């Protein structure tokens, strides 16, 4: 089979996979979540195997400990977050109104034109209505795109079971897939697979740790600073920090807005809240990312943001789970294609031996 037929075959397989993902996106979430969990925990199982623990025992211990920690977190943290979220939504119109009135007092003409007159209750009502409508639409889309996520059956039964079987058979599955590779291109595919695994594992495992550390730091720091709903805002800012710059900016805007409405005119408390986020960003950029992510990830922040938004829009919550692995795979393939292009006569203009070389013009003596 020629190279062009190989390319057409794999492009067709990719198209079928994307179509199947789109058609089955409504039921794939617990399976994708189980696969992601198995992928994240496979190095732990491998290390336990090197210590002499059987794969079955290691898998049972890892999944059991994960489920236990998950249940404990739900029982301890979810009620607190739920109560703060309900209170935050209830107090949001008052916070918006107070911040707006404080901004109106600032003698900046263009700012007053943007936010309206001080007594414009209608504009405040419209702003709150729009915000409530956006929040309702967001929750509705989250429900329609991720019903399996918030289903206790999927979370506590299907996902751990899928993760258990995949984690137990992970090495066998990798060996089986490796045996299916076309022999003429096996070394090349293996090298690409290693590059994809390095990018995916480095980003996913490192960014997961960064999100948890930042969420804990922001939640504890804002709570100790006395900010209302500080635990909620800090956890949200940390957990969505896997979207570059979006998590930190969202948490900063929310926390500063609440701090102004709560502490004004005490500027010191507002500055403390701002300082917490600047400290978190400094710690992330100078300590966490160099230690946990390194410099060999190969995923540009803009590419990560585009992938998250694009796959999330197309496939819902399943797309969010698959966005970074697919983005890493596409980036590796794009770099490989670019390398091949730079080595090809299409770039250099120097033909190689074979059919691409132009025919030699015979001299008059040769023609005679």
N, C-alpha and C positions, 0 to 999 in steps of 0.2 A: 504494500500500500504506500502511495506517495505521501509526501508531507502535506500537500494540500488536502488530501482526503482525511488525514489525521486531524487537521485543523477543523475541517467541516464536521467531522464526527463529534469532536469535543464541543464545538459551538452548538451543535444540535442538542447534545446532552445538557449543556448549560441552559439552553432555552427551555427544555423540558423540565429541568429542576426549578427554574424560576416560575414557570407556569404552575407546577405542582405546589410550590410554596405559596403562590398567590391564591390558588383554589382552596388549599387546606389551612390557610393562616388562622382560621377561627378555632381550630382544634390542636394546633401544633405547639401552643405555648408550654404546657407541662413537659412535653418531650424535649423541646429546645432547652428549657430551663434545666431538665435533668442532664442533658448532654453538656451544657455549660458547667454544671456543678461537677460532673465527672471529669471534665477536662481540667478544671481548677484543682481538683483534689488528687489527680493522678500522680503528681510528684510525691505527695505524702505517702500514697500507697506503695510507690516504688521504693521509697526510703525505708519503710517498714519491712518490705520484702528483703532488702539488703541486710537488715538487722536479724533476719531469720524468721520473721513472722509470715505465715502463709497468706496468700492473696485473699482467700475467703475471710479469714479472721481480720485482716487489715481492712478490708472493705466494710465488713460489718461494724467494726469499731469506728471507722471514720464516718460512715453514714449515720450511725446511731448517735455519735457525739454531735454531729451537725444538727440533726433533728432536735436533740435535747436543747442545744443552744438557741435554736430558732424558736422553739416553744417558750423558753424562758424570756427571750427578748420580746416576744409577742405579749406575754403576760405582764412584763414590767414596763415596757416602753410604749407599746401601742395605746394603752388607755391614757397615758399622759399626753402623747401626741394628739390623740383624738379630742381630748378635753381642750387642749390649747388651740387646736384648729377650729373647733366650734366657737370658742370665745373670740378668736381672732376674726373670724368671719362676722360675728355679731358686732364687734367693736370697729370694724373696718370703716364704715361710713363716718363715725365720729373722728377717727384718726385722719381720714382724708379731709374732712371739713376743717379740723384744727390746723393741719399743716398748710392748707390753702390759705386760711386766714392769716397765719403767720407770714407766709410768703408775700401776701398782699401788702403787709406793713413795710416790706422792704421797698425803698424808693428807687425802683428800677423800672422805667416806663415800659420797656419791651416785655419784661416779666409780668407786669400787671395786665398788659394786653393779652398775653397768652392765657393766664389763669382766670381772667375776668374780674369783675368788680367785687368788692367785699360782700355786698348784700345780694349777690346773685345766687339765691338759693336754688333756682332752677338749674343753673349750670352744675352745681354740686350734685343735685339729684340725678341729672343726666349722666354725670361722671360715675356715680355710684351704680346707677342702673346698668351702664355699659360694662363696668367691672364685674357686677354680679352676673350679667349675661355671659360674659367671657368665661367666668369661673364655672358656670353651669354647663356651658358647651364643652369645656375642657373635661369636666368630670363625666359628662355623658360619653364623650369620645373615648375616655379612658376605660369606661365600663364596657362599651361596645367592642373595643379593641383588645381588652384584657380580662374578660369575664373569668377565664380559667385561672388567672393569677389570684383573684380575690376569692376564689372558691376554696373553701377549706379542704374539700376532697382532693382537688388538684394539688394544693400546697402540701398537705400532710400525708397524702397517700401516693398519688400518681408520680409526682416529681421525685420523691425519694426512692421509689421502686425503680423507676427508669434510671436514676443515677446509680443505684446499686448494681444493676445488671451491666450497665455500660462501663462502670468503673472496674467491675470484676473481670470483664472480657476485653478491656481496652487494648492490652498488648496483642491479644489474638486478633482483634479487628484490624489493628494497624498492620500486622503481618499478612493478613488475608488481602487487604487492599494493596499492599506492596507486591504481592504475588500476581496481581491482576495487571500491573503496569506493562505497557508494551516494551518489549526487550530492547529495541533499537534506541529508545529514548528514556530508558529506566534511570540512568545516572542523572540526566538533566532534570527529570521530574522529581527525583529524590532531593536534589539540591534545591529546587524551587520549594518543595514541601518543607525542607529544613528552614529556609528563609521565612516562609509563611508562619511556621510554628514559633520561630524566634520573635517575630513581630507581634503575633497574637498573644503568646504567653507573656512576653515582656510587658505589653501594654495592659492586658486584662488583669493579670495578677498584680502588677505594680499599681495600676490605677485603682483597683479595688481597695488595696491597702491604704492608698492616699485618701480616698473618699471616706473611709472609716475613721482614719486619724483626724482629718480635717473636720468631719462632722462632730466628733467628740470634742475637739478643741473649741470649735465655735460654740457648740451647745453649752459647754461648761463655762467658757469665758463670758458669753452674753448673760448667762444666768447669774454668775457671780457679780457682773456689772449692774444687776438689778433691772435689766430690760424686760419689759413685759413680753411674753411669748418668746423669750430668748432661746429656750431649749428647742422649740419648734423651728424657728428661723435658722438656728445654727445647724440643726440636723439636715434641714432641706438644702441649705447652702453647701454643706459638705457632701451630701449624697449625689447632688447633681453637678458636682465639680468635675465629673468625667467629661462633661461638655466644656471644652476649653473656654475660660473667661466667663462663661454664662453663669456658672454656679456662684462664683465669687461676686460678680456684679449684681446678681439677683439678691443674694444675702446682704450685700452692702446697702443697696437701695432700700430694701425692706427694713433693715435694722436702723438705718439712719432716719427713715421716715417715722418709725415708731418712737425712736429716741427723741426726735424733735417734738413730737406730739406729747410725749410723756414728761420729758425733763425741762423743756423750755421754761425760763431763759437760762438754765444751768448749762453753759457750754462745756464745762469740764466732763460731764457725763456723756454728752454727745461725742466729744473727742475720744473718750475711752472706748466707746463702741467702734468708732472709726479705726482706732489704734489696734483693736483686736483683729480686724480684718486685714489691716496692713501687715501685722505680725504673722497672721496665717499665710498670707501670700508670700512673704519673705521666707518663712519656714518651708513652704511648699517648693518655691523656686530654687532655693539654695541648699536644701537638705533632702527633702523627700524625693523630688524628681531625680536628682543625680544618683541617689542611693537605690531607689526602687525601680526607676525606669531606665536610667542610663542614657547613652547617646546613640544606641543602635536600634531604636524602635522603628525609625523610618516612616512614621505617620505624621504628616504635617497637621497642625491644629485646625486649619481651615478644611482640610480633607476629612478630618474626623467629624467636625461640625456638619459638613455637607452630608456625609454618610448617615449620621444620626437622624437628621431632619428628613432626608430623602427616604430611607428605609422605614423610618417611623411613620411617615405619611402614607407609604405604599402598603405596608404590612402591619401597622399598628404596633402593639407591644412586642410581638415576635420580631418585627423589623428592628426594634431598638436592641434586642438581644443579639441579633445577627449582624448589626451594622458594622461594628469594629472588626470582627473576623473577616467579613466579606471585603471591607475596605482594605484591610491588611493584605488579603489575597490579591485583590485587584492591583494594589500598589506594587507588590512583588512581581506580578506578571507584566505590569507596565514597565518597570525598570528592566526586566529581562528582555522585553521587546525592544526597548530603547538601546540596550547593549548590542543586541543582534543587528539592529538597524545601523548603528555606528560602525559595526564591523563589516557591513555589507557593501557591495559596489553601488547600491542606490545612494549611499552617503558619500563614499570616497570618489566615485566616478571611475575607479580602476576596475575593470572586469576581471573576474577570476576565471580559472580554466573551466571550460564547459560550454554550454549552449549560449551563455550570455556574451561570449567573446564574438565580435563581429567577424564575418568571413574575410579572408585575406584576398586582396585583389591580385590576380596573376599578372605577371609581366607579359609583354608582347611575345618575347621569345618562348615563354612557357605555353602561351596559347597556340603558337605555331607548332 
